[in-house]
Amino acid sequence: MFEISPFLNFLLVGNSLLTILLIFNQNETGKDSTMNPNSSSIPNPLEQFTWVCLVVELVLLLIQIKSNDF
């Protein structure tokens, strides 16, 4: 049988790190916008990418859990 677990673990760790970095970036951007009241309210373009990464993370985690059940 084809072993997918090491590859899936690598994807989970990589996606987790990417998601954490994107969230930190959003937090810093939010702090910068509150410090400068003259800045326009343009949303961070990486916000949608962060949500996609979170959904992918949950799907990969579900696959990992289900593949370890049998």
C-alpha positions, 0 to 999 in steps of 0.5 A, spaced: 500 500 500 502 507 498 504 510 504 501 517 504 503 519 512 510 522 511 508 527 505 501 529 509 505 530 515 510 535 511 504 538 508 500 539 515 507 542 518 508 547 512 501 549 511 501 550 519 507 555 518 504 559 512 498 560 516 501 562 522 506 567 518 500 570 515 496 571 521 502 575 524 502 579 518 495 581 519 496 582 526 502 587 524 498 590 519 492 591 523 497 595 529 500 599 523 493 602 521 491 603 528 497 607 529 496 611 523 489 614 523 490 618 516 491 611 512 485 608 508 481 602 510 484 598 504 483 591 506 489 586 507 490 582 500 492 576 504 486 575 508 483 571 503 489 567 502 489 566 510 482 563 510 484 558 504 490 556 508 486 555 514 480 551 510 486 547 507 489 545 514 482 543 516 481 538 510 489 535 511 488 534 518 481 531 517 484 526 512 490 525 517 485 523 522 481 518 517 487 515 514 490 513 521 483 510 523 484 503 520 
